[in-house]
Amino acid sequence: MKKFLLIFAALTLGIVGGGCGKEDMPEDALKDIQLAIANQDRQLLESRVDSKKFLNDLYSNVTNEIADNIDKFHASYPDDPYFWNTPQFIRKYNEDHRLFYMSFVDASVNAYFDKETKADNFLNIFAIQCAKEFKNICAAINTKSDAAIITGNYATINFRVTGDDTPYGQFIGDLNFKFAFEKGEDKNLNELMPALVDKAELVWPETMLNK
């Protein structure tokens, strides 16, 4: 459960803040993505993001970012057994379990955009709950972004996420990222991961029995 929680958190903020598809300004892409998520408009989202590729690439990037910085995470959270492992183990474990975790991620995204999803099996029950949590988080945050700084095919945008006074908003707090946009690549995880790991650690003790 811990690994899925961390991956889902990264996907949540990653898809809220990243992705550039059409040949226009990164700010336009960002606005369309946020609008698509707010309105649960999958067609608009897919016009900006190849979600299947995005989610699978982000899974790999999350894995690599954790593995590359395992010593730092272990130093920050010495009691968490997930960070006792070697980079090689993290990469192999996550790759061996990619199909398992991504099935939950895909189902959760589908449940968010398809309001008619039925809780007719275990996967859908879990996915519907995750979709509700996603919606609660989105409703509890305000986002603000600066104008993009563009150099060739590469652009960066300073992006701020601020939670409201609800429990979900207080959980998110005040997060600042520098998002990077480049054709076919995601450059955001080095900015996202420390904050996301910290959020996952806050709720991890409550999820241990569900591991």
C-alpha positions, 0 to 999 in steps of 0.5 A: 500500500505504501508504494501505491500511495506514493505513486498515486500522490505523484500522479495526482500532482504530476497530472495537475501540473504537467504535460504539453501536447499541442503546438502552443504556449506551455501556459495554455497547456497547463490551463487546459489540463487543470480545466479538464481535471476540474470538469472531469473532461477526459477528451480535453485532457487527452488532447493535451496528454497521452495519459497512458504514456504519461502514467507509465513514464511517470511510474518509471520516473518515480521509481528512478527518483526514489532509487537515485536518492534512496540514501537521502530518503533513508536519512530523513525517514530511518524508521521506514523499511521501504527506504532500507533497500538498495537502489537495485532492489527498488528498481527491480521490485517496482518493475516486477510489480508494475502491472499490479500497481498500474492496474490500480492507477489506471482504474482510479483515473478511469473512475475519476473521469467516468462517473458511471463506474460501478463498484462491481469488483474489488478493483473498481471499489478501490478505484472509486475510493481513490477517485473520490480522494483525488476529487477531494484534494483537487477541491481543497487546493488553489494553484498559481503559476508564473509565466513560462520561461522558454529556451528553445523546446524547453520551458519552465513554470514556477507553480504553487499549490496552496491548501485551504482550511479543510483537512485535505487542504491542511494535508497539502499545505503550501507547496512550491515547484518548478515544473519543466516541459519538454517534448516527450519527457517529464522533468518534474520529479526531482522537484516533486519527490521530497514533498510527496514522500513527506506527505506519504510519510504523514499518513503511512502509519495509518495505512500499515495494516492495509499493506 
